[in-house]
């Protein structure tokens, strides 16, 4: 058995780990899109934002949606200010998905 053949399982494990990470990222983005689509249902948006608070945003070194942001979005929805809530969600999504190009 060559050293390349022995390293193949390690490469496969690393590859799978990367797929799992990307799948988690995609799930967070899907949750953002669902929240944006359900702005008329404040209760559902609140549950989605709570879930997003469990994920980490490496760009901010904080949860994807922190408690203050969650509260602000829900308060905007309670006031009927859907556009403000949409803008805040889009800003949080943009800060999460921005490319890591050093900007």
C-alpha positions as CSV (number, residue, x, y, z in Angstrom):
1,X,0.0,0.0,0.0
2,X,1.4,3.4,-1.0
3,X,1.4,6.5,1.2
4,X,-1.1,8.0,-1.2
5,X,-3.6,5.2,-0.7
6,X,-3.3,5.5,3.0
7,X,-3.9,9.3,2.9
8,X,-7.0,8.9,0.8
9,X,-9.4,8.2,3.7
10,X,-8.0,11.3,5.5
11,X,-8.7,13.4,2.4
12,X,-12.2,11.9,2.3
13,X,-12.9,12.8,5.9
14,X,-11.6,16.4,5.3
15,X,-13.8,16.6,2.2
16,X,-16.9,15.4,4.1
17,X,-16.2,17.9,7.0
18,X,-16.1,20.7,4.4
19,X,-19.4,19.6,2.9
20,X,-21.0,19.5,6.4
21,X,-19.7,23.1,7.0
22,X,-21.1,24.3,3.7
23,X,-24.4,22.6,4.3
24,X,-24.7,24.5,7.7
25,X,-23.9,27.7,5.9
26,X,-26.5,27.0,3.3
27,X,-29.0,26.3,6.0
28,X,-28.5,29.7,7.6
29,X,-28.9,31.4,4.3
30,X,-32.1,29.4,3.7
31,X,-33.4,30.5,7.1
32,X,-32.7,34.2,6.2
33,X,-34.6,33.7,2.9
34,X,-37.5,32.1,4.7
35,X,-37.6,34.9,7.3
36,X,-37.7,37.5,4.5
37,X,-40.5,35.6,2.8
38,X,-42.5,35.3,6.0
39,X,-42.3,38.9,7.2
40,X,-46.1,38.9,7.7
41,X,-45.8,36.2,10.4
42,X,-43.8,37.8,13.3
43,X,-44.1,34.6,15.3
44,X,-42.4,32.5,12.6
45,X,-39.8,35.2,12.0
46,X,-39.0,35.2,15.7
47,X,-38.4,31.4,15.7
48,X,-36.2,31.7,12.6
49,X,-34.2,34.5,14.2
50,X,-33.8,32.5,17.4
51,X,-32.4,29.6,15.3
52,X,-30.1,31.9,13.5
53,X,-28.8,33.1,16.8
54,X,-27.4,29.6,17.4
55,X,-25.1,29.9,14.4
56,X,-21.7,31.8,14.5
57,X,-20.7,34.6,12.1
58,X,-16.9,34.5,11.8
59,X,-16.9,38.0,10.2
60,X,-18.5,39.6,13.2
61,X,-17.1,37.1,15.8
62,X,-20.7,36.8,17.1
63,X,-23.9,35.0,16.5
64,X,-25.4,35.4,13.0
65,X,-28.3,37.3,14.6
66,X,-27.6,38.7,18.0
67,X,-30.3,39.4,20.6
68,X,-30.4,43.1,19.9
69,X,-30.9,42.6,16.2
70,X,-33.6,40.0,16.8
71,X,-35.4,42.3,19.1
72,X,-35.1,45.2,16.6
73,X,-36.5,43.2,13.8
74,X,-39.4,41.9,15.9
75,X,-40.2,45.3,17.2
76,X,-40.3,46.7,13.6
77,X,-42.7,43.9,12.6
78,X,-44.9,44.6,15.7
79,X,-45.1,48.3,14.6
80,X,-46.0,47.1,11.0
81,X,-42.7,48.5,9.6
82,X,-42.0,45.6,7.3
83,X,-39.5,47.5,5.2
84,X,-37.3,48.3,8.2
85,X,-37.4,44.7,9.3
86,X,-36.5,43.6,5.7
87,X,-33.6,46.0,5.6
88,X,-32.2,44.8,8.9
89,X,-32.5,41.2,7.9
90,X,-30.8,41.9,4.5
91,X,-28.0,43.7,6.3
92,X,-27.4,40.7,8.7
93,X,-27.5,38.3,5.7
94,X,-25.0,40.5,3.8
95,X,-22.6,40.6,6.8
96,X,-22.8,36.8,7.0
97,X,-22.3,36.1,3.4
98,X,-19.8,38.7,2.4
99,X,-16.7,37.3,0.7
100,X,-13.5,37.1,2.8
101,X,-11.4,39.3,0.6
102,X,-9.9,41.4,3.4
103,X,-12.4,44.3,3.2
